[in-house]
Amino acid sequence: MANLCEVCGKSTSSGMNVSHSHIRTRKTWKPNIQRVRAVVDGATKKVKSFCRPITA
C-alpha cells in the first residue's frame, strides 16, 4: 500500500539524518494517511487522505 494522498497527492519524501558528528544516514518521512469517508461526485466513498485536507 503506497503512502499517497488521493486528495492532494502528497507522498513519501526522503532525505538524510545528520548527527552531531556529521554522520549521514538515510531517512524517509511518511505523511499521516487516514482512511475517511468523503463525498465524491455526489456519492459517499472511502478515500485515503492526508490529515491536513481533512481538518481544513
C-alpha positions in Angstrom: 0.0 0.0 0.0 1.6 3.3 -1.1 1.6 6.3 1.2 -0.1 8.6 -1.2 -2.9 11.1 -0.5 -5.7 10.8 -3.0 -6.8 14.4 -2.3 -3.6 16.5 -2.6 -1.1 13.9 -4.0 1.4 14.1 -1.0 3.7 11.1 -0.8 6.8 9.8 1.0 9.8 12.2 1.0 13.3 11.2 1.6 16.5 12.8 2.9 19.3 12.3 5.4 19.6 12.4 9.2 22.7 14.3 10.1 24.2 13.6 13.5 26.4 16.0 15.6 29.5 14.3 14.2 28.0 14.7 10.7 27.4 11.0 10.1 24.7 10.9 7.5 22.1 8.1 7.3 19.1 7.7 5.0 15.6 8.7 6.4 12.1 8.7 5.0 9.2 10.9 6.1 5.8 9.4 5.6 2.6 11.5 5.5 -0.1 10.8 8.1 -2.6 8.9 5.8 -6.1 8.2 7.1 -9.0 6.4 5.5 -12.0 8.7 5.7 -15.4 8.8 4.1 -15.9 11.7 1.7 -18.5 12.8 -0.8 -17.0 12.4 -4.3 -19.3 13.2 -7.3 -22.4 13.0 -5.1 -21.6 9.5 -3.7 -20.0 8.6 -0.4 -16.7 6.9 -0.9 -13.7 5.8 1.3 -10.7 7.9 0.4 -7.1 7.7 1.7 -6.3 11.3 2.7 -3.5 13.3 4.4 -4.6 14.7 7.7 -4.3 18.4 6.7 -7.0 18.3 4.0 -9.3 16.5 6.5 -9.1 19.2 9.1 -9.2 22.2 6.7 
